[in-house]
Amino acid sequence: MSAADTYAVLEEVRQERKRQDAAWGEQNHPNGEAISAETAGDLLQVIRQRLAGEPTWKDVLWEEVTEAFEALEDNDRLRAELVQVAAVATAWVEAIDRRAS
């Protein structure tokens, strides 16, 4: 991965955010209710078993999203998890671009 690749993807994300704001204005939705620790634990167990085998990008992103959904009531933890979601999504786009090269 090169920094240029990451910057290119993040520029696309920035442009998409501008498009979203133009279309819908500033969005300030509530976080929603966190999924229960039991549900998150069950989901994470399944996902981590898949990650121990031959992980896919879907599995990696699913793990991060599940962790974010578990953290909905803790803004600091939620923010950290969402940064991880964004980083995984960025890495996935970079991988798609590499396959297209």
Backbone atoms as SQL, in Angstrom:
CREATE TABLE atoms (id INTEGER PRIMARY KEY, chain TEXT, resi INTEGER, resn TEXT, atom TEXT, x REAL, y REAL, z REAL);
INSERT INTO atoms VALUES
  (1, 'A', 1, 'MET', 'N', 0.851, -1.179, 0.000),
  (2, 'A', 1, 'MET', 'CA', 0.000, 0.000, 0.000),
  (3, 'A', 1, 'MET', 'C', 0.891, 1.236, 0.000),
  (4, 'A', 2, 'SER', 'N', 0.536, 2.166, -0.829),
  (5, 'A', 2, 'SER', 'CA', 1.280, 3.416, -0.815),
  (6, 'A', 2, 'SER', 'C', 0.395, 4.514, -0.242),
  (7, 'A', 3, 'ALA', 'N', 1.037, 5.520, 0.291),
  (8, 'A', 3, 'ALA', 'CA', 0.291, 6.659, 0.830),
  (9, 'A', 3, 'ALA', 'C', -0.552, 7.302, -0.270),
  (10, 'A', 4, 'ALA', 'N', -0.031, 7.313, -1.494),
  (11, 'A', 4, 'ALA', 'CA', -0.781, 7.911, -2.607),
  (12, 'A', 4, 'ALA', 'C', -2.080, 7.157, -2.851),
  (13, 'A', 5, 'ASP', 'N', -2.029, 5.821, -2.742),
  (14, 'A', 5, 'ASP', 'CA', -3.247, 5.030, -2.919),
  (15, 'A', 5, 'ASP', 'C', -4.281, 5.380, -1.853),
  (16, 'A', 6, 'THR', 'N', -3.827, 5.467, -0.613),
  (17, 'A', 6, 'THR', 'CA', -4.738, 5.790, 0.491),
  (18, 'A', 6, 'THR', 'C', -5.308, 7.186, 0.310),
  (19, 'A', 7, 'TYR', 'N', -4.457, 8.147, -0.041),
  (20, 'A', 7, 'TYR', 'CA', -4.951, 9.517, -0.240),
  (21, 'A', 7, 'TYR', 'C', -5.990, 9.574, -1.359),
  (22, 'A', 8, 'ALA', 'N', -5.781, 8.807, -2.413),
  (23, 'A', 8, 'ALA', 'CA', -6.733, 8.805, -3.526),
  (24, 'A', 8, 'ALA', 'C', -8.089, 8.284, -3.067),
  (25, 'A', 9, 'VAL', 'N', -8.085, 7.197, -2.301),
  (26, 'A', 9, 'VAL', 'CA', -9.345, 6.650, -1.798),
  (27, 'A', 9, 'VAL', 'C', -9.996, 7.638, -0.838),
  (28, 'A', 10, 'LEU', 'N', -9.222, 8.221, 0.062),
  (29, 'A', 10, 'LEU', 'CA', -9.789, 9.168, 1.027),
  (30, 'A', 10, 'LEU', 'C', -10.332, 10.416, 0.335),
  (31, 'A', 11, 'GLU', 'N', -9.741, 10.800, -0.780),
  (32, 'A', 11, 'GLU', 'CA', -10.288, 11.922, -1.554),
  (33, 'A', 11, 'GLU', 'C', -11.647, 11.543, -2.132),
  (34, 'A', 12, 'GLU', 'N', -11.799, 10.307, -2.574),
  (35, 'A', 12, 'GLU', 'CA', -13.110, 9.850, -3.052),
  (36, 'A', 12, 'GLU', 'C', -14.128, 9.883, -1.911),
  (37, 'A', 13, 'VAL', 'N', -13.704, 9.475, -0.733),
  (38, 'A', 13, 'VAL', 'CA', -14.596, 9.508, 0.431),
  (39, 'A', 13, 'VAL', 'C', -14.981, 10.956, 0.738),
  (40, 'A', 14, 'ARG', 'N', -14.012, 11.865, 0.677),
  (41, 'A', 14, 'ARG', 'CA', -14.295, 13.284, 0.927),
  (42, 'A', 14, 'ARG', 'C', -15.308, 13.818, -0.078),
  (43, 'A', 15, 'GLN', 'N', -15.146, 13.462, -1.327),
  (44, 'A', 15, 'GLN', 'CA', -16.085, 13.904, -2.356),
  (45, 'A', 15, 'GLN', 'C', -17.481, 13.313, -2.116),
  (46, 'A', 16, 'GLU', 'N', -17.544, 12.059, -1.685),
  (47, 'A', 16, 'GLU', 'CA', -18.832, 11.449, -1.379),
  (48, 'A', 16, 'GLU', 'C', -19.497, 12.143, -0.197),
  (49, 'A', 17, 'ARG', 'N', -18.718, 12.504, 0.806),
  (50, 'A', 17, 'ARG', 'CA', -19.272, 13.230, 1.951),
  (51, 'A', 17, 'ARG', 'C', -19.825, 14.584, 1.500),
  (52, 'A', 18, 'LYS', 'N', -19.128, 15.267, 0.616),
  (53, 'A', 18, 'LYS', 'CA', -19.628, 16.537, 0.090),
  (54, 'A', 18, 'LYS', 'C', -20.948, 16.319, -0.650),
  (55, 'A', 19, 'ARG', 'N', -21.024, 15.239, -1.441),
  (56, 'A', 19, 'ARG', 'CA', -22.247, 14.929, -2.173),
  (57, 'A', 19, 'ARG', 'C', -23.400, 14.642, -1.206),
  (58, 'A', 20, 'GLN', 'N', -23.118, 13.876, -0.152),
  (59, 'A', 20, 'GLN', 'CA', -24.144, 13.565, 0.843),
  (60, 'A', 20, 'GLN', 'C', -24.649, 14.838, 1.523),
  (61, 'A', 21, 'ASP', 'N', -23.728, 15.712, 1.919),
  (62, 'A', 21, 'ASP', 'CA', -24.139, 16.960, 2.575),
  (63, 'A', 21, 'ASP', 'C', -24.962, 17.826, 1.632),
  (64, 'A', 22, 'ALA', 'N', -24.578, 17.855, 0.365),
  (65, 'A', 22, 'ALA', 'CA', -25.344, 18.642, -0.607),
  (66, 'A', 22, 'ALA', 'C', -26.745, 18.064, -0.791),
  (67, 'A', 23, 'ALA', 'N', -26.842, 16.746, -0.751),
  (68, 'A', 23, 'ALA', 'CA', -28.131, 16.101, -0.973),
  (69, 'A', 23, 'ALA', 'C', -29.046, 16.191, 0.243),
  (70, 'A', 24, 'TRP', 'N', -28.492, 16.009, 1.453),
  (71, 'A', 24, 'TRP', 'CA', -29.334, 15.878, 2.640),
  (72, 'A', 24, 'TRP', 'C', -29.023, 16.875, 3.743),
  (73, 'A', 25, 'GLY', 'N', -28.017, 17.715, 3.546),
  (74, 'A', 25, 'GLY', 'CA', -27.627, 18.630, 4.615),
  (75, 'A', 25, 'GLY', 'C', -26.918, 17.885, 5.727),
  (76, 'A', 26, 'GLU', 'N', -26.595, 18.616, 6.766),
  (77, 'A', 26, 'GLU', 'CA', -25.915, 18.005, 7.913),
  (78, 'A', 26, 'GLU', 'C', -26.839, 16.993, 8.580),
  (79, 'A', 27, 'GLN', 'N', -26.339, 15.812, 8.803),
  (80, 'A', 27, 'GLN', 'CA', -27.127, 14.746, 9.426),
  (81, 'A', 27, 'GLN', 'C', -26.726, 14.602, 10.896),
  (82, 'A', 28, 'ASN', 'N', -27.699, 14.528, 11.777),
  (83, 'A', 28, 'ASN', 'CA', -27.427, 14.395, 13.216),
  (84, 'A', 28, 'ASN', 'C', -28.353, 13.349, 13.830),
  (85, 'A', 29, 'HIS', 'N', -28.289, 12.130, 13.304),
  (86, 'A', 29, 'HIS', 'CA', -29.117, 11.040, 13.791),
  (87, 'A', 29, 'HIS', 'C', -28.583, 10.539, 15.139),
  (88, 'A', 30, 'PRO', 'N', -29.448, 9.960, 15.976),
  (89, 'A', 30, 'PRO', 'CA', -28.946, 9.328, 17.203),
  (90, 'A', 30, 'PRO', 'C', -28.161, 8.064, 16.854),
  (91, 'A', 31, 'ASN', 'N', -27.327, 7.616, 17.784),
  (92, 'A', 31, 'ASN', 'CA', -26.523, 6.411, 17.553),
  (93, 'A', 31, 'ASN', 'C', -27.377, 5.162, 17.425),
  (94, 'A', 32, 'GLY', 'N', -28.493, 5.109, 18.120),
  (95, 'A', 32, 'GLY', 'CA', -29.284, 3.887, 18.185),
  (96, 'A', 32, 'GLY', 'C', -28.884, 3.096, 19.416),
  (97, 'A', 33, 'GLU', 'N', -29.554, 1.989, 19.617),
  (98, 'A', 33, 'GLU', 'CA', -29.279, 1.167, 20.793),
  (99, 'A', 33, 'GLU', 'C', -28.175, 0.169, 20.476),
  (100, 'A', 34, 'ALA', 'N', -27.276, -0.010, 21.428),
  (101, 'A', 34, 'ALA', 'CA', -26.207, -0.991, 21.268),
  (102, 'A', 34, 'ALA', 'C', -26.800, -2.391, 21.221),
  (103, 'A', 35, 'ILE', 'N', -26.162, -3.258, 20.459),
  (104, 'A', 35, 'ILE', 'CA', -26.577, -4.650, 20.514),
  (105, 'A', 35, 'ILE', 'C', -26.068, -5.229, 21.824),
  (106, 'A', 36, 'SER', 'N', -26.740, -6.219, 22.323),
  (107, 'A', 36, 'SER', 'CA', -26.369, -6.787, 23.623),
  (108, 'A', 36, 'SER', 'C', -24.988, -7.428, 23.544),
  (109, 'A', 37, 'ALA', 'N', -24.346, -7.490, 24.687),
  (110, 'A', 37, 'ALA', 'CA', -23.039, -8.139, 24.757),
  (111, 'A', 37, 'ALA', 'C', -23.149, -9.598, 24.318),
  (112, 'A', 38, 'GLU', 'N', -24.274, -10.237, 24.668),
  (113, 'A', 38, 'GLU', 'CA', -24.473, -11.637, 24.280),
  (114, 'A', 38, 'GLU', 'C', -24.565, -11.765, 22.765),
  (115, 'A', 39, 'THR', 'N', -25.376, -10.909, 22.143),
  (116, 'A', 39, 'THR', 'CA', -25.520, -10.950, 20.685),
  (117, 'A', 39, 'THR', 'C', -24.195, -10.624, 20.015),
  (118, 'A', 40, 'ALA', 'N', -23.533, -9.570, 20.485),
  (119, 'A', 40, 'ALA', 'CA', -22.237, -9.199, 19.912),
  (120, 'A', 40, 'ALA', 'C', -21.239, -10.332, 20.091),
  (121, 'A', 41, 'GLY', 'N', -21.230, -10.935, 21.268),
  (122, 'A', 41, 'GLY', 'CA', -20.310, -12.040, 21.520),
  (123, 'A', 41, 'GLY', 'C', -20.554, -13.205, 20.584),
  (124, 'A', 42, 'ASP', 'N', -21.844, -13.538, 20.373),
  (125, 'A', 42, 'ASP', 'CA', -22.184, -14.633, 19.459),
  (126, 'A', 42, 'ASP', 'C', -21.732, -14.311, 18.037),
  (127, 'A', 43, 'LEU', 'N', -22.027, -13.088, 17.584),
  (128, 'A', 43, 'LEU', 'CA', -21.623, -12.682, 16.234),
  (129, 'A', 43, 'LEU', 'C', -20.104, -12.685, 16.090),
  (130, 'A', 44, 'LEU', 'N', -19.435, -12.113, 17.084),
  (131, 'A', 44, 'LEU', 'CA', -17.973, -12.026, 17.006),
  (132, 'A', 44, 'LEU', 'C', -17.324, -13.408, 17.033),
  (133, 'A', 45, 'GLN', 'N', -17.922, -14.337, 17.761),
  (134, 'A', 45, 'GLN', 'CA', -17.378, -15.702, 17.779),
  (135, 'A', 45, 'GLN', 'C', -17.435, -16.313, 16.381),
  (136, 'A', 46, 'VAL', 'N', -18.576, -16.162, 15.714),
  (137, 'A', 46, 'VAL', 'CA', -18.727, -16.692, 14.350),
  (138, 'A', 46, 'VAL', 'C', -17.748, -16.002, 13.405),
  (139, 'A', 47, 'ILE', 'N', -17.690, -14.684, 13.492),
  (140, 'A', 47, 'ILE', 'CA', -16.814, -13.924, 12.593),
  (141, 'A', 47, 'ILE', 'C', -15.353, -14.293, 12.824),
  (142, 'A', 48, 'ARG', 'N', -14.947, -14.371, 14.083),
  (143, 'A', 48, 'ARG', 'CA', -13.539, -14.669, 14.375),
  (144, 'A', 48, 'ARG', 'C', -13.159, -16.083, 13.977),
  (145, 'A', 49, 'GLN', 'N', -14.110, -17.015, 14.006),
  (146, 'A', 49, 'GLN', 'CA', -13.837, -18.356, 13.487),
  (147, 'A', 49, 'GLN', 'C', -13.555, -18.274, 11.988),
  (148, 'A', 50, 'ARG', 'N', -14.344, -17.452, 11.292),
  (149, 'A', 50, 'ARG', 'CA', -14.121, -17.271, 9.852),
  (150, 'A', 50, 'ARG', 'C', -12.778, -16.598, 9.600),
  (151, 'A', 51, 'LEU', 'N', -12.418, -15.633, 10.445),
  (152, 'A', 51, 'LEU', 'CA', -11.154, -14.924, 10.274),
  (153, 'A', 51, 'LEU', 'C', -9.960, -15.847, 10.511),
  (154, 'A', 52, 'ALA', 'N', -10.148, -16.875, 11.341),
  (155, 'A', 52, 'ALA', 'CA', -9.067, -17.813, 11.625),
  (156, 'A', 52, 'ALA', 'C', -8.810, -18.745, 10.437),
  (157, 'A', 53, 'GLY', 'N', -9.780, -18.864, 9.566),
  (158, 'A', 53, 'GLY', 'CA', -9.611, -19.699, 8.373),
  (159, 'A', 53, 'GLY', 'C', -9.051, -18.879, 7.241),
  (160, 'A', 54, 'GLU', 'N', -9.853, -18.709, 6.211),
  (161, 'A', 54, 'GLU', 'CA', -9.470, -17.860, 5.080),
  (162, 'A', 54, 'GLU', 'C', -10.350, -16.624, 5.114),
  (163, 'A', 55, 'PRO', 'N', -9.883, -15.566, 5.759),
  (164, 'A', 55, 'PRO', 'CA', -10.729, -14.379, 5.913),
  (165, 'A', 55, 'PRO', 'C', -11.003, -13.698, 4.578),
  (166, 'A', 56, 'THR', 'N', -12.157, -13.094, 4.506),
  (167, 'A', 56, 'THR', 'CA', -12.509, -12.258, 3.367),
  (168, 'A', 56, 'THR', 'C', -12.621, -10.827, 3.877),
  (169, 'A', 57, 'TRP', 'N', -12.630, -9.892, 2.954),
  (170, 'A', 57, 'TRP', 'CA', -12.837, -8.494, 3.354),
  (171, 'A', 57, 'TRP', 'C', -14.172, -8.342, 4.059),
  (172, 'A', 58, 'LYS', 'N', -15.187, -9.072, 3.599),
  (173, 'A', 58, 'LYS', 'CA', -16.500, -9.009, 4.243),
  (174, 'A', 58, 'LYS', 'C', -16.389, -9.405, 5.705),
  (175, 'A', 59, 'ASP', 'N', -15.627, -10.473, 5.997),
  (176, 'A', 59, 'ASP', 'CA', -15.459, -10.925, 7.378),
  (177, 'A', 59, 'ASP', 'C', -14.762, -9.866, 8.234),
  (178, 'A', 60, 'VAL', 'N', -13.712, -9.273, 7.691),
  (179, 'A', 60, 'VAL', 'CA', -12.953, -8.264, 8.441),
  (180, 'A', 60, 'VAL', 'C', -13.836, -7.051, 8.735),
  (181, 'A', 61, 'LEU', 'N', -14.559, -6.582, 7.715),
  (182, 'A', 61, 'LEU', 'CA', -15.430, -5.427, 7.911),
  (183, 'A', 61, 'LEU', 'C', -16.580, -5.766, 8.856),
  (184, 'A', 62, 'TRP', 'N', -17.132, -6.945, 8.722),
  (185, 'A', 62, 'TRP', 'CA', -18.226, -7.387, 9.585),
  (186, 'A', 62, 'TRP', 'C', -17.797, -7.380, 11.049),
  (187, 'A', 63, 'GLU', 'N', -16.563, -7.831, 11.314),
  (188, 'A', 63, 'GLU', 'CA', -16.066, -7.808, 12.694),
  (189, 'A', 63, 'GLU', 'C', -16.025, -6.377, 13.222),
  (190, 'A', 64, 'GLU', 'N', -15.480, -5.462, 12.435),
  (191, 'A', 64, 'GLU', 'CA', -15.357, -4.072, 12.890),
  (192, 'A', 64, 'GLU', 'C', -16.726, -3.424, 13.089),
  (193, 'A', 65, 'VAL', 'N', -17.657, -3.673, 12.182),
  (194, 'A', 65, 'VAL', 'CA', -19.000, -3.099, 12.306),
  (195, 'A', 65, 'VAL', 'C', -19.698, -3.658, 13.547),
  (196, 'A', 66, 'THR', 'N', -19.553, -4.955, 13.781),
  (197, 'A', 66, 'THR', 'CA', -20.169, -5.562, 14.967),
  (198, 'A', 66, 'THR', 'C', -19.606, -4.941, 16.238),
  (199, 'A', 67, 'GLU', 'N', -18.298, -4.727, 16.278),
  (200, 'A', 67, 'GLU', 'CA', -17.701, -4.082, 17.447),
  (201, 'A', 67, 'GLU', 'C', -18.233, -2.654, 17.620),
  (202, 'A', 68, 'ALA', 'N', -18.437, -1.958, 16.510),
  (203, 'A', 68, 'ALA', 'CA', -19.008, -0.609, 16.588),
  (204, 'A', 68, 'ALA', 'C', -20.439, -0.659, 17.114),
  (205, 'A', 69, 'PHE', 'N', -21.239, -1.599, 16.633),
  (206, 'A', 69, 'PHE', 'CA', -22.629, -1.712, 17.094),
  (207, 'A', 69, 'PHE', 'C', -22.698, -2.058, 18.571),
  (208, 'A', 70, 'GLU', 'N', -21.716, -2.780, 19.060),
  (209, 'A', 70, 'GLU', 'CA', -21.657, -3.121, 20.477),
  (210, 'A', 70, 'GLU', 'C', -21.317, -1.886, 21.319),
  (211, 'A', 71, 'ALA', 'N', -20.637, -0.908, 20.716),
  (212, 'A', 71, 'ALA', 'CA', -20.130, 0.262, 21.441),
  (213, 'A', 71, 'ALA', 'C', -21.020, 1.495, 21.315),
  (214, 'A', 72, 'LEU', 'N', -22.233, 1.362, 20.834),
  (215, 'A', 72, 'LEU', 'CA', -23.066, 2.525, 20.541),
  (216, 'A', 72, 'LEU', 'C', -23.332, 3.436, 21.734),
  (217, 'A', 73, 'GLU', 'N', -23.230, 2.923, 22.933),
  (218, 'A', 73, 'GLU', 'CA', -23.524, 3.737, 24.114),
  (219, 'A', 73, 'GLU', 'C', -22.285, 4.364, 24.741),
  (220, 'A', 74, 'ASP', 'N', -21.129, 4.174, 24.131),
  (221, 'A', 74, 'ASP', 'CA', -19.868, 4.728, 24.630),
  (222, 'A', 74, 'ASP', 'C', -19.224, 5.489, 23.474),
  (223, 'A', 75, 'ASN', 'N', -19.440, 6.808, 23.435),
  (224, 'A', 75, 'ASN', 'CA', -19.009, 7.604, 22.282),
  (225, 'A', 75, 'ASN', 'C', -17.519, 7.503, 21.988),
  (226, 'A', 76, 'ASP', 'N', -16.677, 7.442, 23.019),
  (227, 'A', 76, 'ASP', 'CA', -15.233, 7.335, 22.776),
  (228, 'A', 76, 'ASP', 'C', -14.897, 6.001, 22.106),
  (229, 'A', 77, 'ARG', 'N', -15.447, 4.933, 22.641),
  (230, 'A', 77, 'ARG', 'CA', -15.204, 3.609, 22.057),
  (231, 'A', 77, 'ARG', 'C', -15.842, 3.514, 20.670),
  (232, 'A', 78, 'LEU', 'N', -17.060, 4.041, 20.525),
  (233, 'A', 78, 'LEU', 'CA', -17.735, 4.018, 19.228),
  (234, 'A', 78, 'LEU', 'C', -16.911, 4.749, 18.184),
  (235, 'A', 79, 'ARG', 'N', -16.414, 5.918, 18.538),
  (236, 'A', 79, 'ARG', 'CA', -15.606, 6.691, 17.589),
  (237, 'A', 79, 'ARG', 'C', -14.380, 5.895, 17.146),
  (238, 'A', 80, 'ALA', 'N', -13.701, 5.281, 18.108),
  (239, 'A', 80, 'ALA', 'CA', -12.518, 4.479, 17.784),
  (240, 'A', 80, 'ALA', 'C', -12.887, 3.316, 16.863),
  (241, 'A', 81, 'GLU', 'N', -14.003, 2.667, 17.137),
  (242, 'A', 81, 'GLU', 'CA', -14.431, 1.540, 16.299),
  (243, 'A', 81, 'GLU', 'C', -14.805, 2.017, 14.897),
  (244, 'A', 82, 'LEU', 'N', -15.456, 3.163, 14.792),
  (245, 'A', 82, 'LEU', 'CA', -15.836, 3.671, 13.471),
  (246, 'A', 82, 'LEU', 'C', -14.618, 4.080, 12.650),
  (247, 'A', 83, 'VAL', 'N', -13.577, 4.580, 13.306),
  (248, 'A', 83, 'VAL', 'CA', -12.331, 4.857, 12.589),
  (249, 'A', 83, 'VAL', 'C', -11.772, 3.548, 12.032),
  (250, 'A', 84, 'GLN', 'N', -11.872, 2.474, 12.819),
  (251, 'A', 84, 'GLN', 'CA', -11.410, 1.174, 12.332),
  (252, 'A', 84, 'GLN', 'C', -12.269, 0.697, 11.164),
  (253, 'A', 85, 'VAL', 'N', -13.586, 0.918, 11.230),
  (254, 'A', 85, 'VAL', 'CA', -14.472, 0.569, 10.112),
  (255, 'A', 85, 'VAL', 'C', -14.035, 1.321, 8.856),
  (256, 'A', 86, 'ALA', 'N', -13.787, 2.619, 9.000),
  (257, 'A', 86, 'ALA', 'CA', -13.378, 3.431, 7.851),
  (258, 'A', 86, 'ALA', 'C', -12.033, 2.959, 7.299),
  (259, 'A', 87, 'ALA', 'N', -11.118, 2.596, 8.181),
  (260, 'A', 87, 'ALA', 'CA', -9.801, 2.134, 7.734),
  (261, 'A', 87, 'ALA', 'C', -9.909, 0.814, 6.975),
  (262, 'A', 88, 'VAL', 'N', -10.728, -0.105, 7.477),
  (263, 'A', 88, 'VAL', 'CA', -10.910, -1.378, 6.780),
  (264, 'A', 88, 'VAL', 'C', -11.588, -1.147, 5.424),
  (265, 'A', 89, 'ALA', 'N', -12.607, -0.299, 5.395),
  (266, 'A', 89, 'ALA', 'CA', -13.276, -0.012, 4.125),
  (267, 'A', 89, 'ALA', 'C', -12.300, 0.601, 3.131),
  (268, 'A', 90, 'THR', 'N', -11.434, 1.485, 3.601),
  (269, 'A', 90, 'THR', 'CA', -10.423, 2.100, 2.737),
  (270, 'A', 90, 'THR', 'C', -9.465, 1.042, 2.208),
  (271, 'A', 91, 'ALA', 'N', -9.010, 0.150, 3.089),
  (272, 'A', 91, 'ALA', 'CA', -8.095, -0.913, 2.666),
  (273, 'A', 91, 'ALA', 'C', -8.751, -1.831, 1.644),
  (274, 'A', 92, 'TRP', 'N', -10.045, -2.088, 1.816),
  (275, 'A', 92, 'TRP', 'CA', -10.769, -2.948, 0.875),
  (276, 'A', 92, 'TRP', 'C', -10.825, -2.289, -0.503),
  (277, 'A', 93, 'VAL', 'N', -11.121, -0.987, -0.539),
  (278, 'A', 93, 'VAL', 'CA', -11.143, -0.267, -1.821),
  (279, 'A', 93, 'VAL', 'C', -9.759, -0.311, -2.467),
  (280, 'A', 94, 'GLU', 'N', -8.711, -0.123, -1.660),
  (281, 'A', 94, 'GLU', 'CA', -7.353, -0.194, -2.200),
  (282, 'A', 94, 'GLU', 'C', -7.090, -1.568, -2.812),
  (283, 'A', 95, 'ALA', 'N', -7.560, -2.639, -2.147),
  (284, 'A', 95, 'ALA', 'CA', -7.364, -3.999, -2.664),
  (285, 'A', 95, 'ALA', 'C', -8.109, -4.184, -3.982),
  (286, 'A', 96, 'ILE', 'N', -9.319, -3.640, -4.060),
  (287, 'A', 96, 'ILE', 'CA', -10.089, -3.715, -5.316),
  (288, 'A', 96, 'ILE', 'C', -9.318, -3.013, -6.427),
  (289, 'A', 97, 'ASP', 'N', -8.785, -1.829, -6.126),
  (290, 'A', 97, 'ASP', 'CA', -8.019, -1.081, -7.128),
  (291, 'A', 97, 'ASP', 'C', -6.780, -1.850, -7.570),
  (292, 'A', 98, 'ARG', 'N', -6.106, -2.525, -6.629),
  (293, 'A', 98, 'ARG', 'CA', -4.920, -3.312, -6.997),
  (294, 'A', 98, 'ARG', 'C', -5.292, -4.467, -7.928),
  (295, 'A', 99, 'ARG', 'N', -6.424, -5.095, -7.661),
  (296, 'A', 99, 'ARG', 'CA', -6.867, -6.198, -8.517),
  (297, 'A', 99, 'ARG', 'C', -7.190, -5.705, -9.923),
  (298, 'A', 100, 'ALA', 'N', -7.629, -4.468, -10.030),
  (299, 'A', 100, 'ALA', 'CA', -7.990, -3.904, -11.332),
  (300, 'A', 100, 'ALA', 'C', -6.758, -3.488, -12.132),
  (301, 'A', 101, 'SER', 'N', -5.634, -3.353, -11.472),
  (302, 'A', 101, 'SER', 'CA', -4.399, -2.894, -12.145),
  (303, 'A', 101, 'SER', 'C', -3.792, -3.968, -13.005);
